[in-house]
Amino acid sequence: MIYYRKGNRREFLKAGFFGFLGLVLGKDLLIHAEAACCEPMIYKRFLRFTEYEERKVTEVLVIHHTGIPGVDKDSTAADIHKYHQEVNGWAGIGYHYLIQKNGMIEQGRRPNAVGAHAYEHNKTSIGICLAGNFNLGKPTAAQMDSVKELCAWLCRKYELNPTRKGVIVGHQDLNDDADCPGMHLYKRLPEIRQFCEDNR
């Protein structure tokens, strides 16, 4: 009898499963099957929006922080949704995903909708926001685990090269007036990109 260490056995079974699917479904369907299989736990809140526009293409993952001035606090998708509607006058939360400090990933805008998070780049990007002000505090370990898993899944789903320049970026890379996602998160973007590359 052959014994596998837990990690190796899991990879062995995963490779065998997707190898079988590849024979049955073909390459294109296999890519979508694997992406769906590896989707992280995302809590869908079904928030009410005043309008929607479909996004035709996905080329960029934009990382944000909530960045509430003077405080590093947690937020929920519902909190941001209410603020963006009532204060900004938007259709609703501008981000597609919000990651709470405990690592919970919440869906904001529908994944295939145009967001409102990066001026002049919304029609080609997905907005991912981590709750907190990361010029003051640091993202939690749970948040870092979640944003890595989420970005890796999105890179597989949309067939993005995570190490290619301009694919996984901070908000400040796109808009000069943005001090986002805060220095303590921004300096960890290379770590996120490498995780995604290692898990393509």
VENNORWO-V589774 format. One record per residue. RES is the residue in three letters. PSI is psi in radians with two decimals (none if undefined). OMEGA is omega in whole degrees, 0 to 359 (* if undefined). Layout:
res->RES psi->PSI omega->OMEGA
res->RES psi->PSI omega->OMEGA
//
This chain:
res->MET psi->2.43 omega->180
res->ILE psi->2.31 omega->179
res->TYR psi->2.50 omega->178
res->TYR psi->2.49 omega->168
res->ARG psi->2.70 omega->187
res->LYS psi->-0.86 omega->181
res->GLY psi->-0.76 omega->181
res->ASN psi->-0.71 omega->180
res->ARG psi->-0.71 omega->179
res->ARG psi->-0.80 omega->179
res->GLU psi->-0.65 omega->179
res->PHE psi->-0.82 omega->180
res->LEU psi->-0.70 omega->179
res->LYS psi->-0.77 omega->180
res->ALA psi->-0.73 omega->179
res->GLY psi->-0.72 omega->180
res->PHE psi->-0.85 omega->182
res->PHE psi->-0.44 omega->173
res->GLY psi->-0.74 omega->177
res->PHE psi->-0.78 omega->179
res->LEU psi->-0.64 omega->179
res->GLY psi->-0.69 omega->179
res->LEU psi->-0.64 omega->184
res->VAL psi->-0.77 omega->189
res->LEU psi->-0.45 omega->187
res->GLY psi->2.87 omega->189
res->LYS psi->-0.85 omega->186
res->ASP psi->-0.81 omega->179
res->LEU psi->-0.53 omega->178
res->LEU psi->-0.73 omega->180
res->ILE psi->-0.80 omega->181
res->HIS psi->-0.62 omega->179
res->ALA psi->-0.75 omega->180
res->GLU psi->-0.71 omega->179
res->ALA psi->-0.77 omega->180
res->ALA psi->-0.68 omega->182
res->CYS psi->-0.60 omega->187
res->CYS psi->0.27 omega->179
res->GLU psi->2.29 omega->177
res->PRO psi->2.93 omega->178
res->MET psi->2.01 omega->180
res->ILE psi->2.18 omega->180
res->TYR psi->2.05 omega->184
res->LYS psi->2.07 omega->187
res->ARG psi->-0.25 omega->178
res->PHE psi->0.94 omega->180
res->LEU psi->2.65 omega->181
res->ARG psi->2.21 omega->179
res->PHE psi->2.66 omega->181
res->THR psi->-0.36 omega->179
res->GLU psi->2.84 omega->179
res->TYR psi->2.54 omega->170
res->GLU psi->2.29 omega->182
res->GLU psi->2.44 omega->176
res->ARG psi->2.20 omega->185
res->LYS psi->-0.49 omega->186
res->VAL psi->2.63 omega->177
res->THR psi->2.00 omega->183
res->GLU psi->-0.32 omega->189
res->VAL psi->2.45 omega->169
res->LEU psi->2.09 omega->184
res->VAL psi->2.15 omega->182
res->ILE psi->2.31 omega->181
res->HIS psi->2.93 omega->162
res->HIS psi->2.78 omega->179
res->THR psi->-0.63 omega->170
res->GLY psi->0.67 omega->178
res->ILE psi->2.18 omega->186
res->PRO psi->2.31 omega->171
res->GLY psi->-0.03 omega->183
res->VAL psi->2.45 omega->176
res->ASP psi->1.58 omega->186
res->LYS psi->2.80 omega->178
res->ASP psi->2.73 omega->176
res->SER psi->2.80 omega->175
res->THR psi->2.91 omega->176
res->ALA psi->-0.65 omega->179
res->ALA psi->-0.68 omega->177
res->ASP psi->-0.86 omega->182
res->ILE psi->-0.66 omega->178
res->HIS psi->-0.83 omega->180
res->LYS psi->-0.77 omega->181
res->TYR psi->-0.80 omega->182
res->HIS psi->-0.55 omega->177
res->GLN psi->-0.88 omega->189
res->GLU psi->-0.58 omega->183
res->VAL psi->-0.83 omega->182
res->ASN psi->-0.34 omega->181
res->GLY psi->0.47 omega->181
res->TRP psi->3.04 omega->177
res->ALA psi->-0.43 omega->182
res->GLY psi->-2.88 omega->181
res->ILE psi->2.35 omega->184
res->GLY psi->-0.36 omega->183
res->TYR psi->2.64 omega->175
res->HIS psi->-0.53 omega->181
res->TYR psi->2.48 omega->175
res->LEU psi->2.24 omega->180
res->ILE psi->1.98 omega->179
res->GLN psi->2.94 omega->183
res->LYS psi->-0.43 omega->177
res->ASN psi->0.06 omega->178
res->GLY psi->-0.09 omega->180
res->MET psi->2.27 omega->177
res->ILE psi->2.13 omega->177
res->GLU psi->2.44 omega->173
res->GLN psi->2.34 omega->174
res->GLY psi->-1.73 omega->173
res->ARG psi->2.72 omega->174
res->ARG psi->2.48 omega->184
res->PRO psi->-0.51 omega->183
res->ASN psi->0.19 omega->180
res->ALA psi->2.69 omega->172
res->VAL psi->2.27 omega->181
res->GLY psi->-3.02 omega->175
res->ALA psi->1.31 omega->187
res->HIS psi->-0.32 omega->181
res->ALA psi->1.78 omega->186
res->TYR psi->2.26 omega->179
res->GLU psi->0.13 omega->179
res->HIS psi->0.09 omega->186
res->ASN psi->-0.50 omega->185
res->LYS psi->-0.14 omega->180
res->THR psi->0.19 omega->189
res->SER psi->2.83 omega->172
res->ILE psi->2.32 omega->180
res->GLY psi->2.19 omega->179
res->ILE psi->2.08 omega->184
res->CYS psi->2.30 omega->174
res->LEU psi->2.32 omega->181
res->ALA psi->2.20 omega->178
res->GLY psi->2.90 omega->173
res->ASN psi->1.82 omega->189
res->PHE psi->0.30 omega->159
res->ASN psi->-0.35 omega->179
res->LEU psi->-0.95 omega->181
res->GLY psi->-3.00 omega->180
res->LYS psi->2.61 omega->176
res->PRO psi->2.52 omega->179
res->THR psi->2.83 omega->177
res->ALA psi->-0.66 omega->180
res->ALA psi->-0.70 omega->177
res->GLN psi->-0.73 omega->180
res->MET psi->-0.72 omega->177
res->ASP psi->-0.76 omega->183
res->SER psi->-0.75 omega->182
res->VAL psi->-0.57 omega->177
res->LYS psi->-0.84 omega->180
res->GLU psi->-0.71 omega->180
res->LEU psi->-0.82 omega->181
res->CYS psi->-0.68 omega->179
res->ALA psi->-0.76 omega->179
res->TRP psi->-0.76 omega->180
res->LEU psi->-0.64 omega->177
res->CYS psi->-0.69 omega->177
res->ARG psi->-0.77 omega->183
res->LYS psi->-0.76 omega->184
res->TYR psi->0.13 omega->177
res->GLU psi->0.90 omega->179
res->LEU psi->2.54 omega->175
res->ASN psi->1.87 omega->188
res->PRO psi->-0.39 omega->181
res->THR psi->-0.07 omega->176
res->ARG psi->2.40 omega->182
res->LYS psi->2.32 omega->176
res->GLY psi->0.11 omega->180
res->VAL psi->-0.89 omega->174
res->ILE psi->1.94 omega->188
res->VAL psi->2.84 omega->169
res->GLY psi->2.70 omega->179
res->HIS psi->-0.67 omega->183
res->GLN psi->-0.33 omega->177
res->ASP psi->-0.38 omega->184
res->LEU psi->-0.56 omega->182
res->ASN psi->2.06 omega->187
res->ASP psi->-0.48 omega->184
res->ASP psi->0.05 omega->184
res->ALA psi->2.18 omega->174
res->ASP psi->1.12 omega->193
res->CYS psi->2.34 omega->19
res->PRO psi->0.55 omega->182
res->GLY psi->2.56 omega->189
res->MET psi->-0.58 omega->184
res->HIS psi->-0.39 omega->174
res->LEU psi->-0.68 omega->183
res->TYR psi->-0.70 omega->182
res->LYS psi->-0.15 omega->179
res->ARG psi->0.06 omega->178
res->LEU psi->-0.68 omega->176
res->PRO psi->-0.60 omega->177
res->GLU psi->-0.71 omega->178
res->ILE psi->-0.79 omega->180
res->ARG psi->-0.75 omega->182
res->GLN psi->-0.68 omega->177
res->PHE psi->-0.77 omega->180
res->CYS psi->-0.69 omega->178
res->GLU psi->-0.72 omega->181
res->ASP psi->-0.31 omega->184
res->ASN psi->0.49 omega->177
res->ARG psi->none omega->*
//
